[in-house]
Amino acid sequence: MVPGARRHGTLLLRSPVRKKVLVLCTGNSCRSQMGEGWLRHDLGESVEAFSAGTTPSFVHPRAIQVMAEAGVDLSTHSSKGVESLRGVAFDLVVTVCDSAREACPVFPGAKRTVHHAFEDPAHAGTGNEALPAFRRVRDEIRSVLVPLVARELGLPGR
């Protein structure tokens, strides 16, 4: 039997093989988490999304809040270190901050690595005054990262 295929009566049906994408940042608390969330939301049929950090910390509560406003649930996400994903054969690794690109200029096992830096909303302050920055970065990640990934992977109709 062909990998990714299953039998349905006498027909052999192929299940689409989803491309593995890693969104990499420093703390895996804001930008990479939002990127993973958007990729799962917008490209989930074609992409298996992961996120990690070079020095993981925590998932920022404001990132969870603003993504929930947009209909994407990050409440069960956890901050993961890049070491926990070594050995995964990624089709694409996207670094979303300059320090992650410097720390991991080449990701072992990745077919391709690209970089697009986004502002870190965690530096916008504390409390509700930081929400506009988190919303702006959330929207920018969706409008830039999702089409970037689709283009890099050659996904149809994107």
Secondary structure, DSSP 8 states (H G I E B T S, - for coil): --TTEEEETTEEEE----EEEEEEESSSSSHHHHHHHHHHHHHTTTEEEEEEESS-----HHHHHHHHHTT---TT----BGGGGTT---SEEEE-SHHHHHH-SS-TT-S-EEE-----GGGG-SGGGGHHHHHHHHHHHHHHHHHHHHHHHT-TT-
